[in-house]
Amino acid sequence: MRLLELVSYDRGHDVAVSTQVTIQYVDGCPSWVGAVERVQEAARQVRASIDVKLEKVENVVDAERLQFIGSPTILVEGTDPFGRPGAPPAFACRTPEGSSGCPTVAQLVGVLAGRLGAP
């Protein structure tokens, strides 16, 4: 498993709290790139300061240890707001029904706004 910082998005004086977002992914699943863009756009819309980290899940052992249920997994402050309780670990692409493999900007706005206590 490899962890690297990707980007910090800070709205400066507009924001009082920084939110930690980790995007876990596996090679070969292209939707994690879109997830990064959507997280950044959602943060912009709610005027949130975020620290985004990428965490590459390299094998089945990593997936099991992390309880990783597919790529991309977006963790907000360590929690997967889009996870399915009881879902088994999977070293695979995540394809929620009716989606492109990652949450929409609107879904992410809802999660970030909820974390910040925004309306």
Rosetta blueprint (number, residue, H / E / L):
1 M L
2 R E
3 L E
4 L E
5 E E
6 L E
7 V E
8 S E
9 Y E
10 D L
11 R L
12 G H
13 H H
14 D H
15 V L
16 A L
17 V L
18 S E
19 T E
20 Q E
21 V E
22 T E
23 I E
24 Q E
25 Y E
26 V L
27 D L
28 G L
29 C L
30 P L
31 S H
32 W H
33 V H
34 G H
35 A H
36 V H
37 E H
38 R H
39 V H
40 Q H
41 E H
42 A H
43 A H
44 R H
45 Q H
46 V L
47 R L
48 A L
49 S E
50 I E
51 D E
52 V E
53 K E
54 L E
55 E E
56 K E
57 V L
58 E L
59 N L
60 V H
61 V H
62 D H
63 A H
64 E H
65 R H
66 L H
67 Q L
68 F L
69 I L
70 G L
71 S E
72 P L
73 T E
74 I E
75 L E
76 V E
77 E L
78 G L
79 T E
80 D L
81 P L
82 F L
83 G L
84 R L
85 P L
86 G L
87 A L
88 P L
89 P L
90 A L
91 F L
92 A L
93 C E
94 R L
95 T L
96 P L
97 E L
98 G L
99 S L
100 S L
101 G L
102 C L
103 P L
104 T L
105 V H
106 A H
107 Q H
108 L H
109 V H
110 G H
111 V H
112 L H
113 A H
114 G H
115 R H
116 L H
117 G L
118 A L
119 P L
